[in-house]
């Protein structure tokens, strides 16, 4: 589940292996580009950690972050 803290929506996703994690990141990247709203994220083998915040709104969580989070949830 997404957790709102430090003015971000944060979530860590875990996959079976690196290939699954990377495929997930690719889907997220394409969706983020389409929305022109890009996540802060990191990947370590089978884990992907994502933080969403709206830098153009002063670094707070906005509806754009919630929308992207909802789209990301459909990929798992």
N, CA, C and O atoms as a Tripos MOL2 file, in Angstrom:
@<TRIPOS>MOLECULE
protein
  304   303    76     0     0
PROTEIN
NO_CHARGES

@<TRIPOS>ATOM
      1 N           0.8330   -1.1850    0.0000 N.3       1 UNK1
      2 CA          0.0000    0.0000    0.0000 C.3       1 UNK1
      3 C           0.8810    1.2530    0.0000 C.2       1 UNK1
      4 O           1.9870    1.2710    0.5410 O.2       1 UNK1
      5 N           0.3500    2.2790   -0.6190 N.am      2 UNK2
      6 CA          1.0380    3.5730   -0.6200 C.3       2 UNK2
      7 C           0.9320    4.1860    0.7570 C.2       2 UNK2
      8 O          -0.1000    4.0860    1.4210 O.2       2 UNK2
      9 N           2.0120    4.8230    1.1810 N.am      3 UNK3
     10 CA          2.0540    5.5080    2.4650 C.3       3 UNK3
     11 C           2.4150    6.9670    2.2020 C.2       3 UNK3
     12 O           3.3720    7.2640    1.4860 O.2       3 UNK3
     13 N           1.6400    7.8610    2.7870 N.am      4 UNK4
     14 CA          1.9490    9.2800    2.6250 C.3       4 UNK4
     15 C           2.7770    9.7360    3.8100 C.2       4 UNK4
     16 O           2.3090    9.7410    4.9490 O.2       4 UNK4
     17 N           4.0170   10.1200    3.5270 N.am      5 UNK5
     18 CA          4.8960   10.6420    4.5650 C.3       5 UNK5
     19 C           5.9500   11.5230    3.9210 C.2       5 UNK5
     20 O           6.3170   11.3290    2.7620 O.2       5 UNK5
     21 N           6.4240   12.4800    4.6760 N.am      6 UNK6
     22 CA          7.4580   13.4070    4.2080 C.3       6 UNK6
     23 C           7.0590   14.0790    2.8960 C.2       6 UNK6
     24 O           7.8930   14.2630    2.0090 O.2       6 UNK6
     25 N           5.7780   14.4460    2.7750 N.am      7 UNK7
     26 CA          5.2440   15.1020    1.5750 C.3       7 UNK7
     27 C           5.4300   14.2670    0.3110 C.2       7 UNK7
     28 O           5.6520   14.8070   -0.7730 O.2       7 UNK7
     29 N           5.3360   12.9490    0.4600 N.am      8 UNK8
     30 CA          5.4590   12.0350   -0.6750 C.3       8 UNK8
     31 C           4.4960   10.8700   -0.5010 C.2       8 UNK8
     32 O           4.1310   10.5120    0.6190 O.2       8 UNK8
     33 N           4.0910   10.2870   -1.6170 N.am      9 UNK9
     34 CA          3.4630    8.9660   -1.5920 C.3       9 UNK9
     35 C           4.5920    7.9800   -1.8210 C.2       9 UNK9
     36 O           5.3140    8.0840   -2.8120 O.2       9 UNK9
     37 N           4.7530    7.0260   -0.9190 N.am     10 UNK10
     38 CA          5.8730    6.0930   -1.0000 C.3      10 UNK10
     39 C           5.3740    4.6580   -0.9830 C.2      10 UNK10
     40 O           4.4120    4.3200   -0.2940 O.2      10 UNK10
     41 N           6.0560    3.8220   -1.7620 N.am     11 UNK11
     42 CA          5.7290    2.3970   -1.7650 C.3      11 UNK11
     43 C           6.9120    1.6200   -2.3030 C.2      11 UNK11
     44 O           7.6170    2.0880   -3.1970 O.2      11 UNK11
     45 N           7.1320    0.4300   -1.7580 N.am     12 UNK12
     46 CA          8.1390   -0.4950   -2.2570 C.3      12 UNK12
     47 C           7.4310   -1.7160   -2.8220 C.2      12 UNK12
     48 O           6.5540   -2.3000   -2.1850 O.2      12 UNK12
     49 N           7.8300   -2.0880   -4.0280 N.am     13 UNK13
     50 CA          7.2730   -3.2490   -4.7190 C.3      13 UNK13
     51 C           8.3440   -4.3270   -4.7700 C.2      13 UNK13
     52 O           9.5190   -4.0230   -4.9790 O.2      13 UNK13
     53 N           7.9550   -5.5770   -4.5820 N.am     14 UNK14
     54 CA          8.9010   -6.6900   -4.6320 C.3      14 UNK14
     55 C           8.4510   -7.6900   -5.6900 C.2      14 UNK14
     56 O           7.2740   -8.0400   -5.7700 O.2      14 UNK14
     57 N           9.4040   -8.1430   -6.4990 N.am     15 UNK15
     58 CA          9.1290   -9.0440   -7.6100 C.3      15 UNK15
     59 C           9.9480  -10.3190   -7.4590 C.2      15 UNK15
     60 O          10.7690  -10.4300   -6.5480 O.2      15 UNK15
     61 N           9.7270  -11.2750   -8.3460 N.am     16 UNK16
     62 CA         10.4550  -12.5450   -8.2640 C.3      16 UNK16
     63 C          11.9310  -12.4050   -8.5990 C.2      16 UNK16
     64 O          12.7640  -13.1320   -8.0590 O.2      16 UNK16
     65 N          12.2600  -11.4690   -9.4920 N.am     17 UNK17
     66 CA         13.6520  -11.3230   -9.9060 C.3      17 UNK17
     67 C          13.8550   -9.9450  -10.5300 C.2      17 UNK17
     68 O          12.9240   -9.1450  -10.6180 O.2      17 UNK17
     69 N          15.0760   -9.6850  -10.9550 N.am     18 UNK18
     70 CA         15.4260   -8.3990  -11.5370 C.3      18 UNK18
     71 C          14.6560   -8.1330  -12.8260 C.2      18 UNK18
     72 O          14.2220   -7.0050  -13.0610 O.2      18 UNK18
     73 N          14.4800   -9.1470  -13.6570 N.am     19 UNK19
     74 CA         13.7840   -8.9560  -14.9300 C.3      19 UNK19
     75 C          12.3570   -8.4740  -14.7180 C.2      19 UNK19
     76 O          11.8970   -7.5790  -15.4280 O.2      19 UNK19
     77 N          11.6510   -9.0520  -13.7560 N.am     20 UNK20
     78 CA         10.2850   -8.6120  -13.4580 C.3      20 UNK20
     79 C          10.2800   -7.1880  -12.9280 C.2      20 UNK20
     80 O           9.4160   -6.3900  -13.2920 O.2      20 UNK20
     81 N          11.2320   -6.8680  -12.0760 N.am     21 UNK21
     82 CA         11.3160   -5.5060  -11.5300 C.3      21 UNK21
     83 C          11.5880   -4.5020  -12.6390 C.2      21 UNK21
     84 O          10.9930   -3.4240  -12.6670 O.2      21 UNK21
     85 N          12.4820   -4.8520  -13.5470 N.am     22 UNK22
     86 CA         12.8290   -3.9350  -14.6320 C.3      22 UNK22
     87 C          11.6620   -3.7630  -15.6020 C.2      22 UNK22
     88 O          11.4290   -2.6590  -16.0950 O.2      22 UNK22
     89 N          10.9370   -4.8250  -15.8790 N.am     23 UNK23
     90 CA          9.7590   -4.7360  -16.7530 C.3      23 UNK23
     91 C           8.7120   -3.8160  -16.1250 C.2      23 UNK23
     92 O           8.0920   -3.0100  -16.8190 O.2      23 UNK23
     93 N           8.5170   -3.9370  -14.8190 N.am     24 UNK24
     94 CA          7.6000   -3.0570  -14.0930 C.3      24 UNK24
     95 C           8.0540   -1.6060  -14.2210 C.2      24 UNK24
     96 O           7.2380   -0.7240  -14.4880 O.2      24 UNK24
     97 N           9.3360   -1.3540  -14.0340 N.am     25 UNK25
     98 CA          9.8600    0.0080  -14.1330 C.3      25 UNK25
     99 C           9.6430    0.5760  -15.5350 C.2      25 UNK25
    100 O           9.3720    1.7660  -15.6900 O.2      25 UNK25
    101 N           9.7620   -0.2670  -16.5430 N.am     26 UNK26
    102 CA          9.5320    0.1920  -17.9080 C.3      26 UNK26
    103 C           8.0840    0.6200  -18.0940 C.2      26 UNK26
    104 O           7.8180    1.6610  -18.6960 O.2      26 UNK26
    105 N           7.1540   -0.1650  -17.5860 N.am     27 UNK27
    106 CA          5.7340    0.2010  -17.6870 C.3      27 UNK27
    107 C           5.4610    1.5070  -16.9480 C.2      27 UNK27
    108 O           4.7350    2.3690  -17.4440 O.2      27 UNK27
    109 N           6.0450    1.6480  -15.7630 N.am     28 UNK28
    110 CA          5.8700    2.8880  -14.9910 C.3      28 UNK28
    111 C           6.4600    4.0720  -15.7480 C.2      28 UNK28
    112 O           5.8500    5.1400  -15.8080 O.2      28 UNK28
    113 N           7.6380    3.8850  -16.3210 N.am     29 UNK29
    114 CA          8.2930    4.9800  -17.0520 C.3      29 UNK29
    115 C           7.4250    5.4590  -18.2070 C.2      29 UNK29
    116 O           7.2960    6.6650  -18.4190 O.2      29 UNK29
    117 N           6.8370    4.5490  -18.9480 N.am     30 UNK30
    118 CA          5.9960    4.9330  -20.0820 C.3      30 UNK30
    119 C           4.7450    5.6760  -19.6150 C.2      30 UNK30
    120 O           4.3380    6.6590  -20.2330 O.2      30 UNK30
    121 N           4.1380    5.2090  -18.5290 N.am     31 UNK31
    122 CA          2.9510    5.8830  -17.9880 C.3      31 UNK31
    123 C           3.3140    7.2620  -17.4540 C.2      31 UNK31
    124 O           2.5750    8.2240  -17.6670 O.2      31 UNK31
    125 N           4.4310    7.3650  -16.7720 N.am     32 UNK32
    126 CA          4.8660    8.6460  -16.2150 C.3      32 UNK32
    127 C           5.1560    9.6480  -17.3230 C.2      32 UNK32
    128 O           4.8210   10.8270  -17.2050 O.2      32 UNK32
    129 N           5.7690    9.1880  -18.3820 N.am     33 UNK33
    130 CA          6.0690   10.0700  -19.5100 C.3      33 UNK33
    131 C           4.7820   10.5730  -20.1590 C.2      33 UNK33
    132 O           4.6770   11.7410  -20.5320 O.2      33 UNK33
    133 N           3.8200    9.6870  -20.2860 N.am     34 UNK34
    134 CA          2.5350   10.0650  -20.8740 C.3      34 UNK34
    135 C           1.8430   11.1520  -20.0490 C.2      34 UNK34
    136 O           1.2040   12.0470  -20.6020 O.2      34 UNK34
    137 N           1.9760   11.0660  -18.7220 N.am     35 UNK35
    138 CA          1.3740   12.0560  -17.8260 C.3      35 UNK35
    139 C           2.2840   13.2580  -17.6000 C.2      35 UNK35
    140 O           1.8720   14.2490  -16.9980 O.2      35 UNK35
    141 N           3.5210   13.1690  -18.0840 N.am     36 UNK36
    142 CA          4.5350   14.1980  -17.8140 C.3      36 UNK36
    143 C           4.6670   14.4390  -16.3030 C.2      36 UNK36
    144 O           4.7310   15.5760  -15.8360 O.2      36 UNK36
    145 N           4.7060   13.3420  -15.5730 N.am     37 UNK37
    146 CA          4.8260   13.3920  -14.1120 C.3      37 UNK37
    147 C           5.7130   12.2240  -13.6960 C.2      37 UNK37
    148 O           5.2810   11.0720  -13.7360 O.2      37 UNK37
    149 N           6.9410   12.5110  -13.3030 N.am     38 UNK38
    150 CA          7.9600   11.4750  -13.1690 C.3      38 UNK38
    151 C           8.2840   11.1730  -11.7060 C.2      38 UNK38
    152 O           8.4120   12.0880  -10.8920 O.2      38 UNK38
    153 N           8.4150    9.8870  -11.3750 N.am     39 UNK39
    154 CA          8.6820    9.4940   -9.9940 C.3      39 UNK39
    155 C          10.1500    9.6250   -9.6120 C.2      39 UNK39
    156 O          11.0350    9.6300  -10.4670 O.2      39 UNK39
    157 N          10.3830    9.7300   -8.3160 N.am     40 UNK40
    158 CA         11.7130    9.4850   -7.7630 C.3      40 UNK40
    159 C          11.6820    8.0060   -7.3930 C.2      40 UNK40
    160 O          10.7510    7.5500   -6.7300 O.2      40 UNK40
    161 N          12.6890    7.2640   -7.8170 N.am     41 UNK41
    162 CA         12.6500    5.8330   -7.5410 C.3      41 UNK41
    163 C          14.0370    5.2320   -7.4710 C.2      41 UNK41
    164 O          15.0280    5.8370   -7.8790 O.2      41 UNK41
    165 N          14.0750    4.0100   -6.9360 N.am     42 UNK42
    166 CA         15.3220    3.2550   -6.9040 C.3      42 UNK42
    167 C          14.9970    1.7870   -7.1040 C.2      42 UNK42
    168 O          13.8720    1.3430   -6.8720 O.2      42 UNK42
    169 N          15.9950    1.0470   -7.5360 N.am     43 UNK43
    170 CA         15.8510   -0.3790   -7.7910 C.3      43 UNK43
    171 C          17.0430   -1.1050   -7.1970 C.2      43 UNK43
    172 O          18.1880   -0.6990   -7.3950 O.2      43 UNK43
    173 N          16.7760   -2.1670   -6.4770 N.am     44 UNK44
    174 CA         17.8150   -3.0500   -5.9760 C.3      44 UNK44
    175 C          17.3500   -4.4780   -6.2260 C.2      44 UNK44
    176 O          16.4640   -4.9830   -5.5360 O.2      44 UNK44
    177 N          17.9460   -5.1130   -7.2060 N.am     45 UNK45
    178 CA         17.6130   -6.4610   -7.6700 C.3      45 UNK45
    179 C          16.1180   -6.6090   -7.9330 C.2      45 UNK45
    180 O          15.6510   -6.2190   -9.0030 O.2      45 UNK45
    181 N          15.3480   -7.1620   -6.9890 N.am     46 UNK46
    182 CA         13.9250   -7.4230   -7.2360 C.3      46 UNK46
    183 C          13.0020   -6.4240   -6.5440 C.2      46 UNK46
    184 O          11.7900   -6.6320   -6.5040 O.2      46 UNK46
    185 N          13.5510   -5.3590   -6.0050 N.am     47 UNK47
    186 CA         12.7430   -4.3660   -5.2930 C.3      47 UNK47
    187 C          12.8080   -3.0170   -6.0050 C.2      47 UNK47
    188 O          13.8690   -2.5740   -6.4440 O.2      47 UNK47
    189 N          11.6510   -2.3830   -6.1040 N.am     48 UNK48
    190 CA         11.5500   -1.0450   -6.6750 C.3      48 UNK48
    191 C          10.8530   -0.1700   -5.6440 C.2      48 UNK48
    192 O           9.7370   -0.4670   -5.2170 O.2      48 UNK48
    193 N          11.5110    0.9030   -5.2490 N.am     49 UNK49
    194 CA         10.9440    1.8570   -4.3030 C.3      49 UNK49
    195 C          10.6140    3.1290   -5.0630 C.2      49 UNK49
    196 O          11.4520    3.6830   -5.7750 O.2      49 UNK49
    197 N           9.3630    3.5860   -4.8970 N.am     50 UNK50
    198 CA          8.8870    4.7640   -5.6120 C.3      50 UNK50
    199 C           8.4150    5.8080   -4.6190 C.2      50 UNK50
    200 O           7.7500    5.4920   -3.6320 O.2      50 UNK50
    201 N           8.7690    7.0600   -4.8930 N.am     51 UNK51
    202 CA          8.2780    8.2070   -4.1230 C.3      51 UNK51
    203 C           7.6870    9.2010   -5.1120 C.2      51 UNK51
    204 O           8.3520    9.6160   -6.0620 O.2      51 UNK51
    205 N           6.4390    9.5770   -4.8840 N.am     52 UNK52
    206 CA          5.7540   10.5280   -5.7520 C.3      52 UNK52
    207 C           5.4940   11.8190   -4.9920 C.2      52 UNK52
    208 O           4.9750   11.8050   -3.8760 O.2      52 UNK52
    209 N           5.8610   12.9310   -5.6090 N.am     53 UNK53
    210 CA          5.5920   14.2560   -5.0730 C.3      53 UNK53
    211 C           5.5430   15.2220   -6.2450 C.2      53 UNK53
    212 O           6.1440   14.9660   -7.2880 O.2      53 UNK53
    213 N           4.8420   16.3150   -6.0820 N.am     54 UNK54
    214 CA          4.7260   17.3000   -7.1680 C.3      54 UNK54
    215 C           5.6790   18.4490   -6.9030 C.2      54 UNK54
    216 O           5.3700   19.3720   -6.1490 O.2      54 UNK54
    217 N           6.8340   18.3810   -7.5300 N.am     55 UNK55
    218 CA          7.8490   19.4100   -7.3420 C.3      55 UNK55
    219 C           7.3470   20.7790   -7.7750 C.2      55 UNK55
    220 O           7.6740   21.7900   -7.1540 O.2      55 UNK55
    221 N           6.5490   20.8120   -8.8470 N.am     56 UNK56
    222 CA          6.0510   22.0940   -9.3490 C.3      56 UNK56
    223 C           4.9720   22.7070   -8.4520 C.2      56 UNK56
    224 O           4.5760   23.8540   -8.6560 O.2      56 UNK56
    225 N           4.5010   21.9520   -7.4670 N.am     57 UNK57
    226 CA          3.5070   22.4650   -6.5130 C.3      57 UNK57
    227 C           4.1490   22.7060   -5.1530 C.2      57 UNK57
    228 O           3.4500   22.8470   -4.1500 O.2      57 UNK57
    229 N           5.4780   22.7530   -5.1170 N.am     58 UNK58
    230 CA          6.1710   23.0170   -3.8640 C.3      58 UNK58
    231 C           6.5760   21.7740   -3.1070 C.2      58 UNK58
    232 O           6.8800   21.8430   -1.9160 O.2      58 UNK58
    233 N           6.5840   20.6220   -3.7890 N.am     59 UNK59
    234 CA          7.0270   19.3880   -3.1380 C.3      59 UNK59
    235 C           6.0070   18.7980   -2.1930 C.2      59 UNK59
    236 O           6.3470   18.3490   -1.0990 O.2      59 UNK59
    237 N           4.7530   18.7990   -2.6160 N.am     60 UNK60
    238 CA          3.6860   18.1900   -1.8270 C.3      60 UNK60
    239 C           2.9500   17.1720   -2.6930 C.2      60 UNK60
    240 O           3.1020   17.1520   -3.9140 O.2      60 UNK60
    241 N           2.1580   16.3360   -2.0470 N.am     61 UNK61
    242 CA          1.3620   15.3440   -2.7590 C.3      61 UNK61
    243 C           0.1370   16.0390   -3.3590 C.2      61 UNK61
    244 O          -0.5920   16.7500   -2.6680 O.2      61 UNK61
    245 N          -0.0690   15.8200   -4.6520 N.am     62 UNK62
    246 CA         -1.2200   16.3920   -5.3480 C.3      62 UNK62
    247 C          -2.0050   15.2870   -6.0420 C.2      62 UNK62
    248 O          -1.6520   14.1100   -5.9660 O.2      62 UNK62
    249 N          -3.0670   15.6850   -6.7120 N.am     63 UNK63
    250 CA         -3.8920   14.7370   -7.4590 C.3      63 UNK63
    251 C          -3.0820   14.0470   -8.5590 C.2      63 UNK63
    252 O          -3.3630   12.8970   -8.8950 O.2      63 UNK63
    253 N          -2.0890   14.7230   -9.1210 N.am     64 UNK64
    254 CA         -1.2380   14.0850  -10.1350 C.3      64 UNK64
    255 C          -0.5080   12.8770   -9.5480 C.2      64 UNK64
    256 O          -0.3620   11.8500  -10.2100 O.2      64 UNK64
    257 N          -0.0540   13.0070   -8.3100 N.am     65 UNK65
    258 CA          0.6350   11.8840   -7.6540 C.3      65 UNK65
    259 C          -0.3300   10.7300   -7.4010 C.2      65 UNK65
    260 O           0.0070    9.5680   -7.6270 O.2      65 UNK65
    261 N          -1.5100   11.0540   -6.9400 N.am     66 UNK66
    262 CA         -2.5110   10.0090   -6.6650 C.3      66 UNK66
    263 C          -2.9380    9.3000   -7.9520 C.2      66 UNK66
    264 O          -3.1580    8.0890   -7.9590 O.2      66 UNK66
    265 N          -3.0520   10.0620   -9.0330 N.am     67 UNK67
    266 CA         -3.4110    9.4630  -10.3160 C.3      67 UNK67
    267 C          -2.3260    8.5000  -10.7900 C.2      67 UNK67
    268 O          -2.6260    7.3770  -11.1970 O.2      67 UNK67
    269 N          -1.0620    8.9350  -10.7380 N.am     68 UNK68
    270 CA          0.0190    8.0650  -11.1560 C.3      68 UNK68
    271 C           0.1130    6.8460  -10.2520 C.2      68 UNK68
    272 O           0.3520    5.7420  -10.7430 O.2      68 UNK68
    273 N          -0.0660    7.0100   -8.9640 N.am     69 UNK69
    274 CA         -0.0440    5.8770   -8.0350 C.3      69 UNK69
    275 C          -1.1130    4.8470   -8.4180 C.2      69 UNK69
    276 O          -0.8560    3.6430   -8.4020 O.2      69 UNK69
    277 N          -2.3070    5.3280   -8.7620 N.am     70 UNK70
    278 CA         -3.3860    4.4190   -9.1750 C.3      70 UNK70
    279 C          -3.0320    3.6550  -10.4360 C.2      70 UNK70
    280 O          -3.3280    2.4660  -10.5520 O.2      70 UNK70
    281 N          -2.4020    4.3320  -11.3760 N.am     71 UNK71
    282 CA         -1.9740    3.6610  -12.6040 C.3      71 UNK71
    283 C          -0.9020    2.6270  -12.2940 C.2      71 UNK71
    284 O          -0.9460    1.5080  -12.8030 O.2      71 UNK71
    285 N           0.0510    2.9980  -11.4670 N.am     72 UNK72
    286 CA          1.1320    2.0670  -11.0830 C.3      72 UNK72
    287 C           0.5510    0.8170  -10.4370 C.2      72 UNK72
    288 O           1.0190   -0.2930  -10.6910 O.2      72 UNK72
    289 N          -0.4560    0.9920   -9.6130 N.am     73 UNK73
    290 CA         -1.0750   -0.1610   -8.9440 C.3      73 UNK73
    291 C          -1.6540   -1.1660   -9.9300 C.2      73 UNK73
    292 O          -1.7370   -2.3550   -9.6190 O.2      73 UNK73
    293 N          -2.0540   -0.7110  -11.1060 N.am     74 UNK74
    294 CA         -2.6150   -1.6510  -12.0940 C.3      74 UNK74
    295 C          -1.5420   -2.5330  -12.7250 C.2      74 UNK74
    296 O          -1.8680   -3.5180  -13.3880 O.2      74 UNK74
    297 N          -0.2670   -2.1980  -12.5310 N.am     75 UNK75
    298 CA          0.8210   -2.9590  -13.1310 C.3      75 UNK75
    299 C           1.2780   -4.1360  -12.2610 C.2      75 UNK75
    300 O           2.1230   -4.9220  -12.6900 O.2      75 UNK75
    301 N           0.7450   -4.2670  -11.0700 N.am     76 UNK76
    302 CA          1.1480   -5.3750  -10.1870 C.3      76 UNK76
    303 C           0.0080   -6.3270   -9.9460 C.2      76 UNK76
    304 O           0.1690   -7.3150   -9.2290 O.2      76 UNK76
@<TRIPOS>BOND
     1     1     2 1
     2     2     3 1
     3     3     4 2
     4     3     5 am
     5     5     6 1
     6     6     7 1
     7     7     8 2
     8     7     9 am
     9     9    10 1
    10    10    11 1
    11    11    12 2
    12    11    13 am
    13    13    14 1
    14    14    15 1
    15    15    16 2
    16    15    17 am
    17    17    18 1
    18    18    19 1
    19    19    20 2
    20    19    21 am
    21    21    22 1
    22    22    23 1
    23    23    24 2
    24    23    25 am
    25    25    26 1
    26    26    27 1
    27    27    28 2
    28    27    29 am
    29    29    30 1
    30    30    31 1
    31    31    32 2
    32    31    33 am
    33    33    34 1
    34    34    35 1
    35    35    36 2
    36    35    37 am
    37    37    38 1
    38    38    39 1
    39    39    40 2
    40    39    41 am
    41    41    42 1
    42    42    43 1
    43    43    44 2
    44    43    45 am
    45    45    46 1
    46    46    47 1
    47    47    48 2
    48    47    49 am
    49    49    50 1
    50    50    51 1
    51    51    52 2
    52    51    53 am
    53    53    54 1
    54    54    55 1
    55    55    56 2
    56    55    57 am
    57    57    58 1
    58    58    59 1
    59    59    60 2
    60    59    61 am
    61    61    62 1
    62    62    63 1
    63    63    64 2
    64    63    65 am
    65    65    66 1
    66    66    67 1
    67    67    68 2
    68    67    69 am
    69    69    70 1
    70    70    71 1
    71    71    72 2
    72    71    73 am
    73    73    74 1
    74    74    75 1
    75    75    76 2
    76    75    77 am
    77    77    78 1
    78    78    79 1
    79    79    80 2
    80    79    81 am
    81    81    82 1
    82    82    83 1
    83    83    84 2
    84    83    85 am
    85    85    86 1
    86    86    87 1
    87    87    88 2
    88    87    89 am
    89    89    90 1
    90    90    91 1
    91    91    92 2
    92    91    93 am
    93    93    94 1
    94    94    95 1
    95    95    96 2
    96    95    97 am
    97    97    98 1
    98    98    99 1
    99    99   100 2
   100    99   101 am
   101   101   102 1
   102   102   103 1
   103   103   104 2
   104   103   105 am
   105   105   106 1
   106   106   107 1
   107   107   108 2
   108   107   109 am
   109   109   110 1
   110   110   111 1
   111   111   112 2
   112   111   113 am
   113   113   114 1
   114   114   115 1
   115   115   116 2
   116   115   117 am
   117   117   118 1
   118   118   119 1
   119   119   120 2
   120   119   121 am
   121   121   122 1
   122   122   123 1
   123   123   124 2
   124   123   125 am
   125   125   126 1
   126   126   127 1
   127   127   128 2
   128   127   129 am
   129   129   130 1
   130   130   131 1
   131   131   132 2
   132   131   133 am
   133   133   134 1
   134   134   135 1
   135   135   136 2
   136   135   137 am
   137   137   138 1
   138   138   139 1
   139   139   140 2
   140   139   141 am
   141   141   142 1
   142   142   143 1
   143   143   144 2
   144   143   145 am
   145   145   146 1
   146   146   147 1
   147   147   148 2
   148   147   149 am
   149   149   150 1
   150   150   151 1
   151   151   152 2
   152   151   153 am
   153   153   154 1
   154   154   155 1
   155   155   156 2
   156   155   157 am
   157   157   158 1
   158   158   159 1
   159   159   160 2
   160   159   161 am
   161   161   162 1
   162   162   163 1
   163   163   164 2
   164   163   165 am
   165   165   166 1
   166   166   167 1
   167   167   168 2
   168   167   169 am
   169   169   170 1
   170   170   171 1
   171   171   172 2
   172   171   173 am
   173   173   174 1
   174   174   175 1
   175   175   176 2
   176   175   177 am
   177   177   178 1
   178   178   179 1
   179   179   180 2
   180   179   181 am
   181   181   182 1
   182   182   183 1
   183   183   184 2
   184   183   185 am
   185   185   186 1
   186   186   187 1
   187   187   188 2
   188   187   189 am
   189   189   190 1
   190   190   191 1
   191   191   192 2
   192   191   193 am
   193   193   194 1
   194   194   195 1
   195   195   196 2
   196   195   197 am
   197   197   198 1
   198   198   199 1
   199   199   200 2
   200   199   201 am
   201   201   202 1
   202   202   203 1
   203   203   204 2
   204   203   205 am
   205   205   206 1
   206   206   207 1
   207   207   208 2
   208   207   209 am
   209   209   210 1
   210   210   211 1
   211   211   212 2
   212   211   213 am
   213   213   214 1
   214   214   215 1
   215   215   216 2
   216   215   217 am
   217   217   218 1
   218   218   219 1
   219   219   220 2
   220   219   221 am
   221   221   222 1
   222   222   223 1
   223   223   224 2
   224   223   225 am
   225   225   226 1
   226   226   227 1
   227   227   228 2
   228   227   229 am
   229   229   230 1
   230   230   231 1
   231   231   232 2
   232   231   233 am
   233   233   234 1
   234   234   235 1
   235   235   236 2
   236   235   237 am
   237   237   238 1
   238   238   239 1
   239   239   240 2
   240   239   241 am
   241   241   242 1
   242   242   243 1
   243   243   244 2
   244   243   245 am
   245   245   246 1
   246   246   247 1
   247   247   248 2
   248   247   249 am
   249   249   250 1
   250   250   251 1
   251   251   252 2
   252   251   253 am
   253   253   254 1
   254   254   255 1
   255   255   256 2
   256   255   257 am
   257   257   258 1
   258   258   259 1
   259   259   260 2
   260   259   261 am
   261   261   262 1
   262   262   263 1
   263   263   264 2
   264   263   265 am
   265   265   266 1
   266   266   267 1
   267   267   268 2
   268   267   269 am
   269   269   270 1
   270   270   271 1
   271   271   272 2
   272   271   273 am
   273   273   274 1
   274   274   275 1
   275   275   276 2
   276   275   277 am
   277   277   278 1
   278   278   279 1
   279   279   280 2
   280   279   281 am
   281   281   282 1
   282   282   283 1
   283   283   284 2
   284   283   285 am
   285   285   286 1
   286   286   287 1
   287   287   288 2
   288   287   289 am
   289   289   290 1
   290   290   291 1
   291   291   292 2
   292   291   293 am
   293   293   294 1
   294   294   295 1
   295   295   296 2
   296   295   297 am
   297   297   298 1
   298   298   299 1
   299   299   300 2
   300   299   301 am
   301   301   302 1
   302   302   303 1
   303   303   304 2
@<TRIPOS>SUBSTRUCTURE
     1 UNK1         2 RESIDUE 1 A UNK
     2 UNK2         6 RESIDUE 1 A UNK
     3 UNK3        10 RESIDUE 1 A UNK
     4 UNK4        14 RESIDUE 1 A UNK
     5 UNK5        18 RESIDUE 1 A UNK
     6 UNK6        22 RESIDUE 1 A UNK
     7 UNK7        26 RESIDUE 1 A UNK
     8 UNK8        30 RESIDUE 1 A UNK
     9 UNK9        34 RESIDUE 1 A UNK
    10 UNK10       38 RESIDUE 1 A UNK
    11 UNK11       42 RESIDUE 1 A UNK
    12 UNK12       46 RESIDUE 1 A UNK
    13 UNK13       50 RESIDUE 1 A UNK
    14 UNK14       54 RESIDUE 1 A UNK
    15 UNK15       58 RESIDUE 1 A UNK
    16 UNK16       62 RESIDUE 1 A UNK
    17 UNK17       66 RESIDUE 1 A UNK
    18 UNK18       70 RESIDUE 1 A UNK
    19 UNK19       74 RESIDUE 1 A UNK
    20 UNK20       78 RESIDUE 1 A UNK
    21 UNK21       82 RESIDUE 1 A UNK
    22 UNK22       86 RESIDUE 1 A UNK
    23 UNK23       90 RESIDUE 1 A UNK
    24 UNK24       94 RESIDUE 1 A UNK
    25 UNK25       98 RESIDUE 1 A UNK
    26 UNK26      102 RESIDUE 1 A UNK
    27 UNK27      106 RESIDUE 1 A UNK
    28 UNK28      110 RESIDUE 1 A UNK
    29 UNK29      114 RESIDUE 1 A UNK
    30 UNK30      118 RESIDUE 1 A UNK
    31 UNK31      122 RESIDUE 1 A UNK
    32 UNK32      126 RESIDUE 1 A UNK
    33 UNK33      130 RESIDUE 1 A UNK
    34 UNK34      134 RESIDUE 1 A UNK
    35 UNK35      138 RESIDUE 1 A UNK
    36 UNK36      142 RESIDUE 1 A UNK
    37 UNK37      146 RESIDUE 1 A UNK
    38 UNK38      150 RESIDUE 1 A UNK
    39 UNK39      154 RESIDUE 1 A UNK
    40 UNK40      158 RESIDUE 1 A UNK
    41 UNK41      162 RESIDUE 1 A UNK
    42 UNK42      166 RESIDUE 1 A UNK
    43 UNK43      170 RESIDUE 1 A UNK
    44 UNK44      174 RESIDUE 1 A UNK
    45 UNK45      178 RESIDUE 1 A UNK
    46 UNK46      182 RESIDUE 1 A UNK
    47 UNK47      186 RESIDUE 1 A UNK
    48 UNK48      190 RESIDUE 1 A UNK
    49 UNK49      194 RESIDUE 1 A UNK
    50 UNK50      198 RESIDUE 1 A UNK
    51 UNK51      202 RESIDUE 1 A UNK
    52 UNK52      206 RESIDUE 1 A UNK
    53 UNK53      210 RESIDUE 1 A UNK
    54 UNK54      214 RESIDUE 1 A UNK
    55 UNK55      218 RESIDUE 1 A UNK
    56 UNK56      222 RESIDUE 1 A UNK
    57 UNK57      226 RESIDUE 1 A UNK
    58 UNK58      230 RESIDUE 1 A UNK
    59 UNK59      234 RESIDUE 1 A UNK
    60 UNK60      238 RESIDUE 1 A UNK
    61 UNK61      242 RESIDUE 1 A UNK
    62 UNK62      246 RESIDUE 1 A UNK
    63 UNK63      250 RESIDUE 1 A UNK
    64 UNK64      254 RESIDUE 1 A UNK
    65 UNK65      258 RESIDUE 1 A UNK
    66 UNK66      262 RESIDUE 1 A UNK
    67 UNK67      266 RESIDUE 1 A UNK
    68 UNK68      270 RESIDUE 1 A UNK
    69 UNK69      274 RESIDUE 1 A UNK
    70 UNK70      278 RESIDUE 1 A UNK
    71 UNK71      282 RESIDUE 1 A UNK
    72 UNK72      286 RESIDUE 1 A UNK
    73 UNK73      290 RESIDUE 1 A UNK
    74 UNK74      294 RESIDUE 1 A UNK
    75 UNK75      298 RESIDUE 1 A UNK
    76 UNK76      302 RESIDUE 1 A UNK
